[in-house]
Structure formats: structure tokens, C-alpha cells
Amino acid sequence: MIDTEAVRRQHPLSDVVAGYGVQLRRSGSALVGRCPFHADRGRPNLTLHNSGRWICYRCQARGDVISFVQRMEQVGFRDAVARLGEAGTERPTYRPRPRPAPPIRVRRPGLGPDELEVLAAAVELYANRLLTDKHALAYLAGRGFERALLERYRIGYAAGGELVGYLRWRGLPLAPAVRTGLLDRDGREVLHGRIVVPELRQGQPIWVIGRQLDSMSTGPRYLGLPGRKPLLGWEEALAAGPDQVTLAEGPLDWLALRAWGVPSLGLCGTHVRHQVLEALRPFTRVYLALDADHGGNEGSQVLLAALGQRARRVRLPHGCKDPAELALRPDGAHVFAAALRAADQSQARGC
């Protein structure tokens, strides 16, 4: 268990921020400087308070010393603590470095700055909750997912009953959380009891989908936020190059492929929209690893017809319906690699 208060005491916020090349000056009881998270060309908008909290009054980013490192380094909570150095060790020396180029403002249709900020706060809450929830962690470990992978993709757990209080503690309004679909109109968490998988663009969440943790729960197994579903893992798949990508059906299927280092996208269903076909246009080979059931077969047939020679159907061993089930096997990565090679051979034979 990380003693976050000890980490904050060991690493003063002003030292860490200045170490990233942010010039600070005194303004009353606070320190101010230019925010590194947006194009801060006017008056300095970043404010460091004596409480150890920081806030940018322009882009509304805020947090403590740990979250500042998370944003600067684009890493998870534990990686940020590791970069600071565990509490009780010698304080590291921060080397000033050039300030990063300001990120492009990420938007999703229907979401404004307030909604995106609330969504980011919810993802932070759920990701931190997962790391302290033994039941949820054990479930994901049993599915073959290591803790480092979960932290990398900010996988979370919505324990329920926490989001409203957390947003109020962060000073964020509740109305945007209702508009995004995180809360219903009675203030209840919509994703309560679910593993939460976010889609990240430029390090910021733009959408999340939740999977039931308890198989006895009522309601759909998967529940995403309202609005157009993005493909999970889009930026990382595109950065891996246009040579190939594997399309999976469910979020846990996609996560299994990422655990094996396979460039992949999560469809989050079987309905193939026009936007999906457009998104797949850059890739010269598209491996179809949808579920081996009626819905997956129908979706694969649509994709095979639309993509032509670029598409390759991946057939898993008997008894494995999808990559998530294959991840339960210790040789899952090798078996899936063999299935990809078999798909290429089948394509070459014209089968």
C-alpha cells in the first residue's frame, strides 16, 4: 500500500513542478506559472497552493504532486510514484527539460470541456479504486491480466456510491456527469459494479465501457456511455503502423491482444457501422478475431465483404470463443500468433 501523504511530504510540489522547467513566481500565498498542459500564452494560469494542490484556471486541470507527474509523463498512478521515488528514499534530482508541445484539445461529439473533465475524474477514481479492490483485481488476474497492464490502460472498477462525493471533493459539478451518462438523474452511478475500460485519446478519456464483474448481476454484460462508440485503442494501433491490425469484439478481448503486444482495436460489439469501415481504411491487413458465435460470425461476414482481400478471418482452437478466453491459457500468446499465421496461409490459398 502506497502512503500517498508521505509521498507528497517527501516531494514538495513546487520542487517537482520547477524540475519540469516551469518557472514559478510568488503571488500572495501561492506560486504561479505557465501551465504545461495547454497553450498558456497569456497570464500564467497554473497556481500551486500551500495545501499541496495545483490547478490551472484556464484548462481546469488540477491535482497533487502525483497527478502532476502522471500528466507530464503520461503514466499511471504507480508509475508516477515510482518516478518520484518511494516515500522514505532519497529525494531524486529533477532535471529541467523542454516543455512539451501543448496537446490538441480532445473532443468527442456531444462532450464539452466540463463533460471531458468529469469523465477524466471518473476514470481516475475508478482506476485508483481497482488497485485497492481485492475482488476486482483477483477477477482480472484470473482472466490473465497483470497489474502493470491494467495501470497502463487505466482500467478501473466502479465500486458504486463514490463518484458523487469524489466529484464534489474535486470541486466539479454533477450536471456534466449526468450528461455524459456516468450518473443517472437520481445521482446513481450507471457503471456501478463494473470493470471500466476507457478509450484514451492523447492521454485523455473520451468514452468508457463497463463490464459486469458479478455474473449474477442483472442488466447487460457490457454497458457503454451514450453516444457514438469509438474503436478502443485507436491511437496505439495507428502508431504501430498501417501494415496490420487485429479487430476484436469485446473490451477484454482487446485487452488480451494488447497484453500479447498485438496491434489491435476493440469494436465493442458486432454492429459494423460506416465509421468503423472508414477507420479501418489505413490498414493493409485486418485480422478479424470476433467471437465464434452467431453475432461474431455475422459481423465477420459483413467485414469480409466490405474489406475484401485486406480481411483475414482468425479461427481460434476449439473451445476458445474469443481472445479473452484464450488469455486464460498460459500459451495463449503463442496460440494466437499461430492463428494469425494460419489466417495468412488460408488467405494465400484463397480459402
RACORGI-V12660 format. One record per backbone hydrogen bond with DSSP energy under -0.5 kcal/mol. NH is the residue of the N-H (numbers start at 1). CO is the residue of the C=O. If there is no record, write none. Layout:
# RACORGI-V12660
NH|CO ; NH|CO
This chain:
# RACORGI-V12660
4|2 ; 7|3 ; 8|4 ; 9|5 ; 10|6 ; 11|7 ; 12|10 ; 16|12 ; 17|13 ; 18|14 ; 19|15 ; 20|16 ; 20|17 ; 21|18 ; 22|17 ; 23|21 ; 25|32 ; 27|30 ; 30|27 ; 31|48 ; 32|25 ; 33|46 ; 38|35 ; 40|35 ; 40|38 ; 41|39 ; 46|33 ; 47|55 ; 48|31 ; 49|47 ; 49|53 ; 52|49 ; 54|63 ; 55|47 ; 56|61 ; 57|45 ; 57|55 ; 60|56 ; 63|54 ; 68|64 ; 69|65 ; 70|66 ; 71|67 ; 72|68 ; 73|69 ; 74|70 ; 75|70 ; 80|76 ; 81|77 ; 82|78 ; 83|79 ; 84|80 ; 85|81 ; 89|86 ; 92|84 ; 94|92 ; 96|94 ; 111|108 ; 112|110 ; 116|112 ; 117|113 ; 118|114 ; 119|115 ; 120|116 ; 121|117 ; 122|118 ; 123|119 ; 124|120 ; 125|121 ; 126|122 ; 127|123 ; 128|124 ; 129|125 ; 130|126 ; 131|127 ; 132|129 ; 133|129 ; 133|130 ; 134|132 ; 137|133 ; 138|134 ; 139|135 ; 140|136 ; 141|137 ; 142|138 ; 143|139 ; 144|141 ; 145|140 ; 146|144 ; 150|146 ; 151|147 ; 152|148 ; 153|149 ; 154|151 ; 155|150 ; 156|196 ; 157|126 ; 158|194 ; 159|157 ; 166|162 ; 167|163 ; 168|164 ; 169|165 ; 170|166 ; 171|168 ; 172|167 ; 177|174 ; 178|174 ; 179|175 ; 180|176 ; 181|177 ; 182|177 ; 183|177 ; 184|188 ; 187|184 ; 190|182 ; 191|182 ; 192|189 ; 193|158 ; 194|158 ; 194|191 ; 195|211 ; 196|156 ; 197|195 ; 197|209 ; 198|196 ; 199|207 ; 200|198 ; 201|204 ; 204|201 ; 206|199 ; 207|199 ; 209|197 ; 210|223 ; 211|195 ; 212|221 ; 213|193 ; 214|193 ; 215|213 ; 217|214 ; 223|210 ; 225|208 ; 232|266 ; 234|231 ; 237|233 ; 238|234 ; 239|235 ; 240|236 ; 241|238 ; 245|285 ; 246|263 ; 247|287 ; 248|246 ; 248|265 ; 249|289 ; 254|250 ; 255|251 ; 256|252 ; 257|253 ; 258|254 ; 259|255 ; 260|256 ; 261|258 ; 262|257 ; 263|261 ; 265|246 ; 266|232 ; 267|248 ; 267|265 ; 268|249 ; 269|249 ; 272|270 ; 273|271 ; 276|273 ; 277|273 ; 278|274 ; 279|275 ; 280|276 ; 281|278 ; 282|279 ; 283|280 ; 284|242 ; 286|310 ; 287|245 ; 287|285 ; 288|312 ; 289|247 ; 289|287 ; 292|321 ; 293|291 ; 297|293 ; 298|294 ; 299|295 ; 300|296 ; 301|297 ; 302|298 ; 303|299 ; 304|300 ; 305|301 ; 306|302 ; 307|303 ; 308|304 ; 310|307 ; 311|308 ; 312|286 ; 314|288 ; 315|313 ; 316|314 ; 320|317 ; 321|319 ; 325|322 ; 326|322 ; 327|323 ; 328|325 ; 329|326 ; 332|329 ; 335|331 ; 336|332 ; 337|333 ; 338|334 ; 339|335 ; 340|336 ; 341|337 ; 342|338 ; 343|339 ; 344|340 ; 345|341 ; 346|342 ; 347|343 ; 348|344 ; 349|345 ; 350|346 ; 350|347 ; 351|346
